[in-house]
Amino acid sequence: MVRLSKWLLKEAGTGVNKTLSEILVCPLSKQALRVCEEPPSLISDSIGVSFPIKDGIPCLVPTDGKILDTDDTMKHDNAADDSANNK
């Protein structure tokens, strides 16, 4: 049974179900979270905090959150602008 569970977790990857990501909110600001692929995390843009995703499970305990550098948010903004301009 344990082997099956480990295999299922491995097959699930680090992604979060799209429906689940639409429901989850930041535990601190109560605002929507953005999914980040690398590293797997949920980001609260409103307060600049990143919450890790471990084995496909979002860790939304406030003490698990990491404050993002302004450089990290600038990279995301530039990437979003680039993708919007390419459409």
C-alpha positions in Angstrom: 0.0 0.0 0.0 2.8 2.4 0.8 4.5 1.7 -2.5 1.3 2.4 -4.3 0.8 5.7 -2.5 4.4 6.8 -3.3 3.9 5.9 -6.9 0.6 7.8 -7.1 2.3 10.9 -5.5 5.1 10.6 -8.0 2.7 10.3 -11.0 0.7 13.3 -9.7 3.8 15.5 -10.1 4.0 18.9 -8.4 1.1 20.5 -10.3 -2.0 21.6 -8.7 -5.4 20.9 -10.1 -6.8 23.9 -12.0 -10.1 23.8 -10.2 -8.3 23.6 -6.8 -6.0 26.6 -7.8 -9.1 28.6 -8.6 -10.6 27.9 -5.1 -7.5 28.5 -3.0 -6.7 31.9 -1.6 -3.8 33.3 0.4 -4.2 32.5 4.1 -2.9 36.0 5.0 -4.5 38.4 2.5 -7.5 36.3 1.4 -6.6 37.2 -2.3 -6.3 34.8 -5.2 -3.1 32.8 -5.7 -1.1 32.4 -8.9 0.5 29.0 -9.8 4.2 29.1 -10.5 5.8 26.1 -12.2 9.5 26.6 -11.1 9.8 26.2 -8.3 6.4 24.7 -7.7 4.6 27.2 -5.6 1.5 29.3 -5.2 2.2 33.0 -5.2 0.2 35.8 -3.5 1.0 38.8 -5.7 -0.9 41.1 -3.4 1.6 40.7 -0.5 4.5 39.1 -2.4 4.6 35.8 -0.6 5.3 32.3 -2.1 3.8 29.2 -0.6 5.5 25.9 -1.6 3.8 22.9 -3.3 5.2 19.6 -1.9 4.3 16.4 -3.6 1.3 18.1 -5.3 0.0 19.4 -1.9 0.0 23.2 -1.4 1.5 24.2 2.0 -0.6 27.2 3.0 0.5 27.5 6.6 1.5 31.2 7.0 4.9 30.2 8.5 5.7 28.1 5.3 5.4 31.2 3.1 8.5 33.0 1.8 8.7 36.7 1.1 9.6 37.3 -2.5 12.3 39.7 -3.6 11.3 42.6 -5.7 13.5 41.1 -8.5 11.3 37.9 -8.5 8.1 39.9 -9.0 9.8 42.1 -11.7 10.8 38.9 -13.6 7.2 37.7 -13.5 5.8 41.1 -14.6 8.3 41.2 -17.5 7.4 37.6 -18.6 3.7 38.4 -18.5 4.2 41.5 -20.5 6.3 39.6 -23.1 3.7 36.9 -23.4 0.9 39.5 -23.8 2.9 41.2 -26.5 3.4 38.0 -28.4 -0.3 37.3 -28.8 
